[in-house]
Amino acid sequence: MEDKTLSHGLWAKTAPALPPFNSIEGEYKTDVAIIGGGYTGLSAALHLAEDGTDALLIEAKEIGFGGAGRNVGLVNAGLWLMPSDVIARLGNELGERLISILGASPDLVYSLIEKHTIQCEAIRNGTLHCAHSPGGYNALKQREAQWQDRGAPVSLLNSEEAAPLIGSKAFFGALLDKRAGTVQPLAYAYGLAKAAHDAGARIHVNSPVISINRDHNCWNLKTPKGNVLAKAVILAVQGYADYAFKELEKNLIPFNYFQFATQPLPEKVRNTILPGKQGAWDTALILSSYRLDQAGRLIVGSVGQVENMAYSLHKKWAQRSIATVFPQIKNISIEHGWHGRIAMTNDHIPRFHILGPDFVSVTSYNGRGIGPGTVFGKLMANYLKEGSKAIIPLPLTKPKKVFMRGLRGLFYEAGARIYHLAQHQINGFNQNKI
């Protein structure tokens, strides 16, 4: 079994224990089979079970194995795109529905945490989108105006206002979004799993679906040691599609994001770093993120993966970034490093597919997995109950392979390495600002 302290880093170390779940052995029958044990699948299982529907979740490996257990833990509102870009891609009616539903996605996340007393270091004090340049600050002005036009509690702070909230003078300002917050992402996934199980959903792990076919108005999902007969199926795999769904990888752009976590900061220093406990990230093309965990560790992330030689390159960047952005931190060691895969599309819009009778999927949150995953899990559960496509605020599309996806992935990875190596030469991206 994979060592989760290598694949999931700090989150594996600090997540609470999860009740053991068994693998699929023998034959099972269910109303709805859910494939995938991330936020989308777990949310779907929970909402179906709470509604009295017999639901069975099948995870190929472990709960939270993919992006749900490896991400930064920012519970952001909306998509990565500005609202105007969403409208441009989807049109006014559908675009505004998607903006509204995902703009409120943190409400669902934190209400589930409260309802089910999920222990996941949940803090809802907002997030800070930090301007790494004057151009980044101007982009945040546009973001502020577009969200404020929709009544969202967002406010743009200039450099003097933002500095004490970030604990750094390295930025030209920041957009504070009070809808958002942070969680321990793997612990949140574990909490959803426990809540779904307690509500009556059956959860099985280490059970990859190796084939799926439809027979006599029923879906037959075959696993290595058994099979599941289901009236309906929710496919909830994202960046870690495998086995029977390996081909789905060709529909996504390969994109990795790594993180490094320090040892707990001394209390005096900790109180100067993101003192309001907001999560933060910047406007750079090769973006960086910053947040604290409950024990006061600083977690720094950016684009790339940390396998083999890349580990040392990106770790050195993380150390330089900490010294540049937070010079009050002295001689701190790094305890954990890990990375995860983000399900990216070429237009940064999630995909809604109907793959057969009562067989539905929403995928690709483009780096915004916690809120959208939780919301779309609930919406797909509602779709199977009511049968109306209008429930899903996305256009219905067919799976489509991304042209030259491998080269695009190499472009992101190579670009991240060059960028992080170049920062060694200039000793930090905002040296002139500090």
Stockholm file with secondary structure:
# STOCKHOLM 1.0

chainA/1-434         MEDKTLSHGLWAKTAPALPPFNSIEGEYKTDVAIIGGGYTGLSAALHLAEDGTDALLIEAKEIGFGGAGRNVGLVNAGLWLMPSDVIARLGNELGERLISILGASPDLVYSLIEKHTIQCEAIRNGTLHCAHSPGGYNALKQREAQWQDRGAPVSLLNSEEAAPLIGSKAFFGALLDKRAGTVQPLAYAYGLAKAAHDAGARIHVNSPVISINRDHNCWNLKTPKGNVLAKAVILAVQGYADYAFKELEKNLIPFNYFQFATQPLPEKVRNTILPGKQGAWDTALILSSYRLDQAGRLIVGSVGQVENMAYSLHKKWAQRSIATVFPQIKNISIEHGWHGRIAMTNDHIPRFHILGPDFVSVTSYNGRGIGPGTVFGKLMANYLKEGSKAIIPLPLTKPKKVFMRGLRGLFYEAGARIYHLAQHQINGFNQNKI
#=GR chainA/1-434 SS CCCHHHHSHHHHHHSCCCCCCCCCCEEEEEEEEEECCSHHHHHHHHHHHHTTCCEEEECSSCTTCSGGGTSCCEECSSCSSCHHHHHHHHCHHHHHHHHHHHHTHHHHHHHHHHHTTCCSCCBCSCEEEECSSHHHHHHHHHHHHHHHTTTCCEEEEEHHHHHHHHTCSCSSEEEEETTCEECCHHHHHHHHHHHHHHHTCEEECSCCCCEEEECSSSEEEEETTEEEEEEEEEECCCTTCCGGGGGGGGGSBCCEEEEEEESCCCHHHHTTSSTTCCEEEECSSSCEEEEECTTCCEEEEEESCCSTHHHHHHHHHHHHHHHHHCTTCCSCCEEEEEEEECCBCTTSCCEEEEEETTEEEEECCTTCCHHHHHHHHHHHHHHHHHCCGGGSCSCBCCCCCCTTHHHHHHHHHHHHHHHHHHHHHHTSTTTTTC
#=GC SS_cons         CCCHHHHSHHHHHHSCCCCCCCCCCEEEEEEEEEECCSHHHHHHHHHHHHTTCCEEEECSSCTTCSGGGTSCCEECSSCSSCHHHHHHHHCHHHHHHHHHHHHTHHHHHHHHHHHTTCCSCCBCSCEEEECSSHHHHHHHHHHHHHHHTTTCCEEEEEHHHHHHHHTCSCSSEEEEETTCEECCHHHHHHHHHHHHHHHTCEEECSCCCCEEEECSSSEEEEETTEEEEEEEEEECCCTTCCGGGGGGGGGSBCCEEEEEEESCCCHHHHTTSSTTCCEEEECSSSCEEEEECTTCCEEEEEESCCSTHHHHHHHHHHHHHHHHHCTTCCSCCEEEEEEEECCBCTTSCCEEEEEETTEEEEECCTTCCHHHHHHHHHHHHHHHHHCCGGGSCSCBCCCCCCTTHHHHHHHHHHHHHHHHHHHHHHTSTTTTTC
//
